[in-house]
Amino acid sequence: MPLSIRGLWYEIPRGPAILRGVDLVVRGGETVALMGRNGAGKSTLLRHAAGLLGPTRGRVDTAGRVALLLQNPNDYFLRERVSQEVSPEALAAAGLAGLGERNPRDLSGGERQRLALAIVAGEGDPPVVLALDEPTRGMDREAKAALAAELRRRAEGGQAVIVATHDPEFAAACAERAVLLADGRVIADGPAAELLAGGWYFSTETARILGGAGEALEPEAGANVLRARGRDAVRSHEGPAGSHERPAGSREGPAEPLGAVDQGAAARGGLS
């Protein structure tokens, strides 16, 4: 098992307990979003996974190297040129080919994050676990999408990926599983499609607009739910298939075009 955490407690001497009996298993090829409010224990848990902190009680077992990318990618840059930080192959894999002569600190936020990820992951044997702490700060939507794609690519190659994030949209884009922390405890652990659609604070905008319908997390999935609702409404209005009779007392009127229901709702909800 790439990462197994059992009964993990972390207590500050003469201070509070930051982690309280945490159990967490992350398998190879799995992508996990670790979510919770500030102070929930997300960063502390990742530092234990990487061996930077030792538990007060409990144990952390790994099947190999855990690579941890902390919040500031600039902390990982030691050279004056991007090409001096990693090999051309690693740059190409990170989508940074052609930027080798740039100073790493002059890259965009998304580019700097992907370069730092390539640095911590290293070359040769990849880490068995890749952990990232709030990696999307300062990123635009396009940069987030590129990072999510990179994390999915690494998971498809067999790495276990765990990401601490406050960003439900990014979690929905990159993770198949979500774990919620509160006051140092795991309070929920399950498919991201369920956990990110069933609440409010950690729901995506699409899930909030649709009230969790269809477990749709992203705009495209939300639009599909609305289209299905529109088709159902039209079929209900028309009655049984093959029947053209109108209810008694009804009057002829212009037919509502197919798709009007879902297009209008999508426009109001920002899902188009």
Backbone bond lengths (Angstrom), bond angles and torsions (degrees), N, CA, C in turn:
res aa  C-N    CA-C-N  psi(-1)  N-CA   C-N-CA  omega(-1)  CA-C   N-CA-C  phi
1 M - - - 1.464 - - 1.530 109.43 -
2 P 1.332 119.04 123.91 1.468 120.05 -178.52 1.523 113.86 -55.60
3 L 1.359 117.33 -43.04 1.461 119.51 -178.33 1.525 109.12 -144.33
4 S 1.332 114.83 125.42 1.470 120.90 177.90 1.523 108.48 -135.22
5 I 1.313 116.13 118.67 1.466 122.84 179.28 1.516 107.94 -117.00
6 R 1.334 116.88 125.66 1.460 121.03 -175.81 1.530 110.53 -129.13
7 G 1.322 115.69 123.11 1.462 121.03 173.70 1.507 114.38 54.81
8 L 1.337 117.38 40.73 1.462 121.76 -172.50 1.526 111.72 -79.54
9 W 1.317 115.18 121.17 1.461 123.20 171.60 1.518 108.09 -117.22
10 Y 1.336 115.72 140.32 1.455 120.89 171.81 1.519 107.69 -135.20
11 E 1.338 114.74 114.79 1.462 121.03 -175.72 1.525 109.18 -120.52
12 I 1.306 116.35 131.09 1.460 121.34 176.06 1.530 108.10 -77.42
13 P 1.339 117.87 130.80 1.467 119.27 179.30 1.524 111.84 -52.88
14 R 1.315 115.25 127.68 1.464 122.36 -178.00 1.527 112.29 56.85
15 G 1.340 115.44 26.17 1.459 120.94 179.74 1.516 111.09 -138.98
16 P 1.327 117.06 -164.85 1.468 120.43 -175.23 1.522 112.48 -79.87
17 A 1.311 114.87 166.96 1.461 121.84 171.20 1.523 108.18 -87.23
18 I 1.336 116.62 124.86 1.467 121.41 -178.98 1.525 110.54 -88.65
19 L 1.331 116.81 -37.86 1.465 122.30 175.16 1.520 108.02 -122.17
20 R 1.332 115.51 139.73 1.461 120.81 -172.33 1.534 110.59 -131.40
21 G 1.304 116.08 89.35 1.468 120.47 174.04 1.514 114.58 65.64
22 V 1.333 117.51 43.11 1.459 121.74 -176.96 1.527 111.10 -76.10
23 D 1.336 115.47 131.03 1.463 123.13 171.05 1.525 108.00 -116.50
24 L 1.342 116.86 128.15 1.458 120.32 -179.18 1.518 109.46 -155.96
25 V 1.323 115.90 130.05 1.464 122.68 175.12 1.521 107.96 -123.54
26 V 1.340 116.87 129.85 1.460 122.02 176.66 1.526 107.58 -122.10
27 R 1.314 115.60 125.67 1.464 121.80 -175.66 1.531 110.93 -96.07
28 G 1.324 115.39 160.22 1.450 120.57 176.62 1.520 111.19 -61.35
29 G 1.333 116.36 137.44 1.454 121.11 -179.52 1.516 114.22 81.39
30 E 1.331 117.18 3.15 1.465 121.25 -177.70 1.528 109.70 -98.86
31 T 1.330 116.38 143.27 1.456 122.20 174.29 1.524 108.29 -115.55
32 V 1.326 116.09 124.23 1.466 122.14 -173.84 1.524 109.28 -124.54
33 A 1.328 116.61 129.52 1.458 122.48 172.52 1.518 108.30 -96.73
34 L 1.328 116.63 120.87 1.453 122.93 178.26 1.531 107.43 -99.00
35 M 1.320 116.74 114.72 1.456 121.01 -170.81 1.520 111.31 -125.79
36 G 1.312 115.70 156.52 1.456 122.03 179.68 1.512 109.32 162.94
37 R 1.325 116.32 161.82 1.452 120.55 179.66 1.536 110.65 -69.12
38 N 1.310 116.46 169.02 1.466 120.17 175.40 1.525 109.95 -55.88
39 G 1.340 115.42 135.01 1.457 120.07 179.75 1.512 114.53 84.90
40 A 1.339 117.44 4.44 1.466 120.11 -178.93 1.522 112.26 -72.42
41 G 1.348 117.53 -22.42 1.466 120.66 179.80 1.516 114.50 113.40
42 K 1.340 118.06 10.27 1.464 121.06 -175.57 1.528 112.18 -62.81
43 S 1.337 116.28 -52.76 1.468 119.71 -178.16 1.522 111.31 -63.69
44 T 1.317 116.62 -39.29 1.472 120.42 179.15 1.520 110.61 -63.39
45 L 1.318 116.95 -38.82 1.464 120.27 178.85 1.524 110.92 -64.95
46 L 1.322 117.71 -42.37 1.466 120.08 178.58 1.521 111.58 -64.47
47 R 1.318 117.78 -37.13 1.459 120.52 178.33 1.522 111.91 -66.82
48 H 1.304 117.31 -33.25 1.463 119.97 173.01 1.529 110.85 -67.19
49 A 1.327 116.81 -41.26 1.469 119.96 179.33 1.523 110.72 -60.38
50 A 1.337 116.28 -36.58 1.470 120.41 -178.27 1.518 113.17 -85.98
51 G 1.323 117.83 -2.39 1.459 120.65 179.13 1.508 114.42 81.88
52 L 1.335 118.10 12.63 1.463 120.64 178.94 1.523 111.89 -80.90
53 L 1.317 117.22 -20.43 1.458 122.88 175.75 1.519 108.83 -130.00
54 G 1.320 116.19 151.35 1.457 121.07 176.91 1.513 110.66 -108.55
55 P 1.320 118.03 141.15 1.468 120.45 -177.56 1.522 112.66 -71.26
56 T 1.326 115.03 149.59 1.457 120.22 170.32 1.518 110.07 -71.05
57 R 1.324 115.08 -42.58 1.465 122.85 174.76 1.523 108.52 -142.18
58 G 1.337 115.75 163.15 1.458 119.51 -179.52 1.516 111.47 86.90
59 R 1.333 116.28 -172.10 1.458 119.50 -176.53 1.523 111.02 -148.08
60 V 1.323 113.98 154.70 1.461 122.93 175.93 1.517 107.46 -125.91
61 D 1.322 117.25 121.78 1.468 122.23 179.48 1.525 109.42 -119.72
62 T 1.321 116.35 135.57 1.459 121.37 176.99 1.523 108.92 -130.03
63 A 1.331 115.20 156.60 1.456 120.69 179.62 1.521 112.08 -95.51
64 G 1.322 117.42 10.50 1.459 121.29 -178.75 1.512 110.01 164.28
65 R 1.315 115.20 -154.05 1.464 120.64 -174.56 1.523 111.85 -73.18
66 V 1.324 115.31 137.60 1.467 122.34 172.64 1.516 107.43 -109.94
67 A 1.322 117.01 118.81 1.464 122.10 178.35 1.518 108.28 -95.97
68 L 1.320 116.92 124.18 1.460 122.45 -178.10 1.521 110.52 -114.49
69 L 1.332 116.11 122.83 1.461 122.12 174.88 1.520 107.96 -103.00
70 L 1.339 115.81 112.87 1.455 121.12 -178.99 1.532 110.71 -81.36
71 Q 1.328 116.11 -177.22 1.458 119.74 -164.45 1.523 114.42 -71.52
72 N 1.328 119.22 -28.05 1.464 121.16 -175.94 1.526 110.42 -106.95
73 P 1.336 118.32 104.86 1.467 119.22 -177.86 1.516 113.54 -64.18
74 N 1.350 117.77 -25.67 1.472 119.70 -179.57 1.520 112.53 -60.98
75 D 1.318 117.61 -23.34 1.461 120.91 -179.96 1.529 112.39 -64.74
76 Y 1.342 117.46 -16.25 1.471 120.46 -175.06 1.525 112.46 -98.54
77 F 1.325 118.24 -3.96 1.461 120.49 -175.03 1.529 110.31 -93.96
78 L 1.339 115.41 122.00 1.462 121.30 -177.39 1.524 112.45 -116.18
79 R 1.335 117.75 -10.50 1.464 121.73 -173.14 1.527 110.50 -114.20
80 E 1.338 113.69 170.34 1.463 120.17 -179.30 1.521 112.45 -88.19
81 R 1.339 117.70 -19.63 1.458 121.14 -179.16 1.520 110.11 -127.79
82 V 1.314 114.45 147.26 1.458 120.93 178.53 1.521 110.86 -58.02
83 S 1.338 116.68 -40.41 1.470 120.75 -176.96 1.518 112.60 -64.77
84 Q 1.346 117.33 -18.08 1.469 120.42 179.58 1.529 112.19 -86.51
85 E 1.315 117.52 -11.85 1.462 120.84 -177.55 1.530 112.28 -83.28
86 V 1.332 117.38 -42.92 1.466 121.69 -179.51 1.522 108.72 -143.02
87 S 1.312 116.16 171.91 1.468 121.73 -176.85 1.531 110.99 -74.19
88 P 1.341 117.08 161.83 1.470 120.00 175.47 1.528 112.51 -57.13
89 E 1.334 116.55 -35.51 1.465 119.51 179.23 1.522 111.26 -64.75
90 A 1.333 116.26 -42.15 1.455 119.94 179.03 1.525 111.21 -67.35
91 L 1.327 117.07 -36.36 1.458 119.95 176.90 1.517 111.30 -64.09
92 A 1.325 115.78 -43.37 1.461 119.29 179.63 1.524 111.12 -63.59
93 A 1.333 116.25 -42.59 1.462 119.79 179.90 1.527 111.27 -63.16
94 A 1.344 117.30 -30.24 1.461 121.45 -179.73 1.522 112.36 -87.92
95 G 1.338 117.08 2.56 1.459 120.22 -179.15 1.510 113.59 74.58
96 L 1.342 116.92 27.32 1.466 121.35 -176.29 1.520 112.40 -116.97
97 A 1.315 117.75 14.25 1.459 120.70 177.74 1.532 109.10 -60.16
98 G 1.315 115.93 138.81 1.461 120.02 -178.63 1.513 114.02 93.39
99 L 1.338 117.33 -5.86 1.465 120.74 179.85 1.519 112.21 -109.17
100 G 1.322 116.81 14.06 1.459 121.38 -172.74 1.513 114.63 -60.75
101 E 1.325 119.15 -28.83 1.459 121.60 -176.73 1.527 112.70 -88.66
102 R 1.315 117.04 -4.57 1.463 120.34 -179.72 1.531 110.50 -78.23
103 N 1.320 115.86 154.14 1.460 120.13 170.14 1.526 108.14 -75.79
104 P 1.332 118.39 132.95 1.464 119.04 -177.13 1.525 114.16 -53.95
105 R 1.333 116.66 -34.01 1.469 119.97 -177.25 1.523 112.84 -77.18
106 D 1.335 116.95 -7.83 1.461 120.98 177.19 1.520 112.32 -94.24
107 L 1.322 117.41 -2.22 1.462 120.49 178.69 1.523 109.86 -73.70
108 S 1.325 115.06 164.28 1.463 119.60 174.42 1.528 109.64 -69.92
109 G 1.323 116.06 168.45 1.462 119.77 -178.86 1.513 112.43 -58.71
110 G 1.324 117.44 -44.14 1.464 120.18 179.47 1.513 112.51 -67.03
111 E 1.330 116.61 -38.99 1.466 120.61 179.24 1.523 110.88 -66.34
112 R 1.337 116.48 -42.02 1.470 119.43 178.17 1.530 110.74 -63.03
113 Q 1.316 116.92 -39.09 1.460 119.38 179.76 1.525 111.29 -65.55
114 R 1.334 117.50 -41.34 1.461 120.05 179.76 1.522 111.66 -69.08
115 L 1.346 117.27 -34.60 1.466 119.91 175.88 1.524 110.09 -66.73
116 A 1.328 117.44 -45.63 1.468 119.99 178.66 1.525 110.77 -61.28
117 L 1.327 116.94 -37.03 1.464 120.84 177.52 1.530 110.69 -62.76
118 A 1.339 116.64 -41.97 1.466 119.90 178.05 1.528 110.91 -64.89
119 I 1.339 116.63 -34.92 1.467 120.13 179.92 1.523 110.84 -67.47
120 V 1.340 117.56 -49.75 1.465 119.65 -176.37 1.530 111.07 -69.95
121 A 1.343 116.81 -32.19 1.472 119.08 178.82 1.525 110.80 -69.00
122 G 1.347 115.87 -30.33 1.459 119.75 177.94 1.515 112.10 73.70
123 E 1.316 114.55 -177.72 1.460 121.19 179.43 1.521 108.83 -122.61
124 G 1.310 115.63 163.68 1.458 119.50 -171.32 1.518 109.14 88.04
125 D 1.320 117.07 -134.16 1.460 119.54 -179.96 1.524 110.17 -68.94
126 P 1.331 117.84 123.63 1.465 119.79 -178.78 1.523 110.98 -72.42
127 P 1.322 118.00 157.96 1.466 120.20 175.71 1.521 110.07 -65.10
128 V 1.318 116.62 150.21 1.465 119.04 177.38 1.522 110.52 -76.83
129 V 1.336 116.07 -26.38 1.463 121.36 178.24 1.525 108.32 -129.98
130 L 1.329 115.81 133.12 1.449 122.07 174.59 1.525 107.37 -115.43
131 A 1.339 117.10 117.18 1.458 122.67 -177.08 1.524 109.28 -116.49
132 L 1.333 116.83 134.32 1.458 122.09 -179.04 1.523 108.95 -129.17
133 D 1.328 115.35 135.65 1.465 121.46 -178.42 1.529 109.68 -109.55
134 E 1.331 117.14 108.43 1.466 124.16 178.72 1.532 110.93 48.11
135 P 1.333 118.45 62.92 1.459 119.88 -172.86 1.524 115.46 -79.94
136 T 1.344 119.98 -7.24 1.463 120.13 -171.15 1.527 114.07 -103.61
137 R 1.308 118.73 9.99 1.468 119.96 -179.75 1.527 111.14 -60.52
138 G 1.322 115.67 129.49 1.451 120.69 178.06 1.514 115.14 77.81
139 M 1.331 118.76 4.80 1.459 121.77 -178.48 1.525 111.20 -91.39
140 D 1.335 116.12 145.81 1.455 120.37 170.93 1.526 109.23 -85.84
141 R 1.325 115.68 176.85 1.468 120.07 -175.03 1.520 112.33 -61.01
142 E 1.326 116.61 -40.56 1.468 120.32 -179.17 1.524 111.23 -63.67
143 A 1.320 116.82 -42.80 1.464 120.47 179.77 1.521 110.90 -66.00
144 K 1.323 117.25 -38.97 1.466 120.05 176.84 1.525 110.96 -62.28
145 A 1.324 116.25 -41.99 1.471 119.77 179.92 1.523 110.97 -63.05
146 A 1.342 116.66 -39.52 1.466 119.96 179.45 1.524 110.56 -66.19
147 L 1.331 117.91 -41.31 1.465 120.58 179.12 1.530 110.52 -66.90
148 A 1.324 117.38 -41.51 1.466 119.91 177.83 1.523 111.06 -60.00
149 A 1.331 116.33 -41.23 1.466 119.99 178.21 1.521 111.38 -63.54
150 E 1.350 117.05 -39.38 1.461 120.75 178.59 1.529 111.27 -64.55
151 L 1.318 117.17 -40.45 1.464 120.33 179.37 1.531 110.79 -67.62
152 R 1.323 117.06 -39.56 1.476 119.21 176.53 1.524 110.37 -64.07
153 R 1.329 116.57 -38.53 1.472 120.10 178.70 1.521 110.62 -61.66
154 R 1.310 116.64 -43.15 1.461 120.12 -179.80 1.535 111.27 -66.90
155 A 1.326 116.44 -38.21 1.460 119.12 177.49 1.531 110.69 -65.69
156 E 1.313 116.99 -39.31 1.465 119.91 177.49 1.518 111.57 -61.96
157 G 1.337 116.72 -25.74 1.462 121.00 176.43 1.516 113.40 -82.43
158 G 1.338 117.65 0.30 1.457 121.01 174.81 1.515 115.83 108.49
159 Q 1.341 117.56 -7.12 1.451 118.73 179.03 1.528 110.78 -74.15
160 A 1.321 115.73 147.89 1.458 121.33 170.15 1.525 107.24 -87.78
161 V 1.325 117.44 129.28 1.460 122.09 -176.06 1.524 108.55 -120.49
162 I 1.340 116.32 128.03 1.460 121.72 176.20 1.523 108.43 -131.89
163 V 1.330 116.07 128.39 1.459 122.10 -173.12 1.520 109.41 -126.80
164 A 1.333 116.50 122.61 1.459 120.97 171.99 1.522 107.95 -86.13
165 T 1.330 117.32 124.98 1.457 120.22 -175.57 1.517 111.20 -153.96
166 H 1.352 115.04 151.02 1.455 121.94 170.43 1.523 111.08 -98.60
167 D 1.311 117.65 -1.33 1.463 123.34 -168.54 1.529 110.24 -98.18
168 P 1.341 119.25 100.51 1.466 120.35 -177.72 1.526 112.66 -62.31
169 E 1.350 117.51 -36.27 1.463 119.49 179.78 1.522 110.96 -63.55
170 F 1.335 116.65 -43.01 1.465 119.32 178.26 1.531 110.69 -66.39
171 A 1.327 116.90 -40.96 1.467 119.97 177.64 1.520 110.81 -59.19
172 A 1.332 116.94 -42.14 1.463 120.24 179.93 1.518 111.21 -65.49
173 A 1.350 116.75 -33.69 1.463 120.45 -177.14 1.518 112.85 -76.52
174 C 1.342 117.80 -29.03 1.463 118.56 -171.97 1.529 114.24 -112.28
175 A 1.336 118.17 -20.91 1.471 119.69 -169.29 1.523 112.18 -115.29
176 E 1.312 114.60 143.52 1.467 120.59 174.49 1.533 111.40 -97.84
177 R 1.324 115.90 -12.07 1.464 121.40 -178.60 1.522 109.13 -137.21
178 A 1.319 116.98 144.44 1.456 121.28 178.09 1.519 109.71 -126.66
179 V 1.336 114.77 141.59 1.462 122.16 177.06 1.526 106.90 -125.45
180 L 1.331 117.34 125.56 1.457 122.25 -179.27 1.520 109.71 -104.31
181 L 1.338 115.24 129.64 1.465 122.26 176.66 1.527 109.67 -109.07
182 A 1.317 115.74 144.10 1.464 121.86 172.33 1.515 108.00 -148.29
183 D 1.336 116.47 126.68 1.469 121.66 179.81 1.519 112.10 51.94
184 G 1.327 116.44 39.31 1.455 120.81 175.10 1.503 115.53 79.79
185 R 1.337 117.53 7.88 1.470 121.45 -179.26 1.527 109.99 -121.54
186 V 1.333 116.03 149.95 1.461 120.89 171.60 1.524 107.70 -79.25
187 I 1.338 115.96 119.44 1.466 119.47 -179.57 1.526 112.26 -106.87
188 A 1.324 117.67 -12.87 1.469 120.93 176.46 1.517 108.46 -159.69
189 D 1.325 115.76 144.49 1.461 122.02 -178.67 1.524 106.98 -153.32
190 G 1.320 117.34 114.05 1.456 119.53 -178.26 1.512 111.68 -176.32
191 P 1.346 117.12 -172.33 1.463 120.68 179.66 1.526 111.40 -57.98
192 A 1.323 116.00 137.65 1.458 119.97 179.90 1.527 111.16 -59.37
193 A 1.336 116.63 -35.41 1.458 120.18 -179.33 1.523 112.09 -61.06
194 E 1.320 117.45 -27.38 1.466 120.62 178.26 1.530 111.29 -87.35
195 L 1.331 116.87 -49.15 1.462 119.78 -173.14 1.525 112.39 -71.31
196 L 1.322 117.82 -31.87 1.463 119.92 -178.31 1.519 112.39 -87.88
197 A 1.317 117.18 -3.05 1.465 120.47 177.60 1.517 111.83 -109.06
198 G 1.331 118.16 -11.19 1.452 119.94 -168.73 1.508 116.02 -101.28
199 G 1.339 118.38 -0.32 1.452 119.33 -178.45 1.505 111.22 -129.16
200 W 1.327 116.68 -150.84 1.456 120.99 179.37 1.522 110.62 -128.71
201 Y 1.325 117.54 -54.08 1.458 120.27 -175.20 1.524 111.49 -62.09
202 F 1.326 117.84 -39.74 1.458 121.18 -177.80 1.526 112.57 -105.77
203 S 1.322 118.03 17.58 1.458 121.09 176.78 1.524 110.25 -88.07
204 T 1.330 115.64 152.15 1.454 119.46 172.35 1.525 109.09 -74.87
205 E 1.343 116.26 164.81 1.459 119.98 178.68 1.529 110.51 -59.99
206 T 1.326 117.18 -40.75 1.460 120.65 179.18 1.520 111.30 -60.73
207 A 1.339 116.94 -44.44 1.464 120.43 -179.53 1.523 111.26 -64.19
208 R 1.348 117.13 -37.13 1.463 119.51 179.49 1.520 111.17 -67.81
209 I 1.341 116.92 -40.89 1.458 120.34 -179.77 1.525 111.04 -63.42
210 L 1.331 116.36 -40.16 1.467 120.75 -176.32 1.524 112.91 -92.56
211 G 1.320 117.43 -0.24 1.459 119.51 -179.34 1.511 113.35 64.98
212 G 1.345 116.78 28.30 1.464 120.85 179.24 1.507 114.35 82.51
213 A 1.322 118.46 4.87 1.472 121.13 -177.12 1.517 110.88 -60.06
214 G 1.325 115.19 133.27 1.453 121.28 176.72 1.509 114.67 65.32
215 E 1.344 117.58 9.99 1.467 122.36 -176.38 1.524 111.43 52.62
216 A 1.341 116.14 32.37 1.463 121.57 179.27 1.523 108.96 -77.99
217 L 1.337 116.42 125.97 1.460 121.42 -177.23 1.518 113.01 -108.72
218 E 1.318 117.59 -29.23 1.449 121.67 -174.51 1.525 110.23 -116.87
219 P 1.363 117.73 159.13 1.459 120.60 -173.81 1.523 114.89 -54.02
220 E 1.319 118.16 -42.55 1.459 119.58 -178.41 1.524 111.30 -62.44
221 A 1.338 116.28 -44.02 1.463 119.82 177.69 1.528 110.90 -64.70
222 G 1.351 116.48 -37.60 1.455 119.91 177.63 1.510 112.37 -63.97
223 A 1.335 116.24 -40.79 1.459 119.95 177.40 1.529 111.10 -62.50
224 N 1.320 117.10 -36.88 1.468 120.08 177.37 1.526 111.07 -63.68
225 V 1.343 116.89 -39.65 1.466 119.97 177.33 1.523 110.55 -62.27
226 L 1.333 116.84 -43.31 1.457 120.45 -179.61 1.528 111.58 -66.76
227 R 1.321 117.28 -37.78 1.460 119.85 177.05 1.524 110.79 -63.00
228 A 1.343 115.62 -41.95 1.466 119.12 178.17 1.526 111.16 -62.73
229 R 1.326 116.36 -39.81 1.467 119.49 176.85 1.520 110.88 -62.15
230 G 1.336 116.16 -41.41 1.456 119.73 179.09 1.510 112.34 -62.07
231 R 1.334 116.81 -43.53 1.472 119.66 179.10 1.521 110.94 -63.54
232 D 1.354 115.66 -41.69 1.465 119.09 178.81 1.522 111.30 -62.55
233 A 1.344 116.11 -39.08 1.462 119.72 179.91 1.514 110.98 -65.71
234 V 1.339 117.25 -40.35 1.461 120.73 179.31 1.521 110.74 -65.88
235 R 1.348 116.97 -43.77 1.468 119.42 179.20 1.519 111.06 -63.42
236 S 1.325 116.75 -39.53 1.459 120.18 178.59 1.524 111.02 -64.01
237 H 1.343 116.92 -37.40 1.460 121.30 -179.85 1.518 111.08 -68.79
238 E 1.345 116.11 -37.58 1.463 120.38 -176.86 1.520 112.24 -76.92
239 G 1.311 118.43 -22.85 1.455 121.39 -177.66 1.512 111.23 86.04
240 P 1.359 117.92 -168.89 1.463 121.59 -178.78 1.515 111.82 -56.56
241 A 1.329 114.69 147.12 1.461 120.09 179.78 1.513 110.46 -56.13
242 G 1.331 117.10 134.41 1.455 121.86 177.57 1.510 113.36 88.48
243 S 1.331 118.72 -8.92 1.453 121.78 -178.75 1.516 108.94 -95.03
244 H 1.351 116.74 127.91 1.453 121.36 179.55 1.515 111.14 -116.93
245 E 1.345 117.73 9.94 1.447 120.74 -179.47 1.523 109.45 -78.91
246 R 1.337 115.10 141.70 1.447 121.08 176.64 1.502 109.91 -99.86
247 P 1.332 117.72 147.31 1.463 119.75 178.07 1.522 110.24 -58.97
248 A 1.366 115.25 149.12 1.462 120.62 -179.99 1.517 109.78 -57.17
249 G 1.351 115.60 135.50 1.455 120.46 178.18 1.507 113.99 88.60
250 S 1.352 116.47 -7.70 1.463 117.99 179.49 1.512 109.95 -80.55
251 R 1.341 116.96 154.99 1.453 121.35 -179.18 1.516 109.65 -118.61
252 E 1.322 112.89 150.42 1.466 119.73 178.91 1.525 108.68 -64.45
253 G 1.282 118.62 140.45 1.457 122.74 177.40 1.505 109.38 -152.53
254 P 1.310 117.24 168.11 1.474 119.74 -179.71 1.516 110.60 -65.24
255 A 1.321 116.23 136.64 1.465 121.07 -178.70 1.515 109.64 -72.66
256 E 1.318 115.49 139.53 1.463 120.48 176.45 1.512 108.85 -75.19
257 P 1.316 118.87 125.73 1.471 119.90 -176.78 1.513 111.12 -63.25
258 L 1.332 115.16 142.02 1.456 120.91 178.51 1.515 109.32 -60.50
259 G 1.326 116.32 129.45 1.463 120.92 179.05 1.506 113.10 100.63
260 A 1.371 117.60 -9.84 1.465 118.27 -178.49 1.510 111.67 -63.74
261 V 1.337 116.86 -36.78 1.458 119.73 -178.45 1.511 111.00 -63.86
262 D 1.337 115.75 -49.89 1.452 117.23 -175.57 1.523 111.99 -72.68
263 Q 1.334 118.95 -33.51 1.455 119.55 -179.53 1.517 110.95 -67.03
264 G 1.321 117.71 -42.18 1.454 120.57 179.07 1.512 111.61 -64.88
265 A 1.332 116.86 -44.42 1.463 119.55 179.37 1.521 110.96 -65.30
266 A 1.339 116.04 -38.52 1.458 118.57 179.93 1.510 110.78 -64.44
267 A 1.349 116.88 -39.69 1.450 119.01 179.33 1.512 112.32 -64.75
268 R 1.350 116.30 -41.24 1.458 118.75 178.44 1.497 112.45 -67.41
269 G 1.353 118.35 -33.10 1.453 121.40 -176.67 1.500 114.74 -92.40
270 G 1.335 117.23 -1.59 1.458 118.61 179.81 1.509 112.76 74.47
271 L 1.364 116.97 27.99 1.458 119.75 -175.96 1.512 112.19 -104.48
272 S 1.327 118.74 -0.50 1.455 120.00 -177.03 1.517 110.40 -74.00
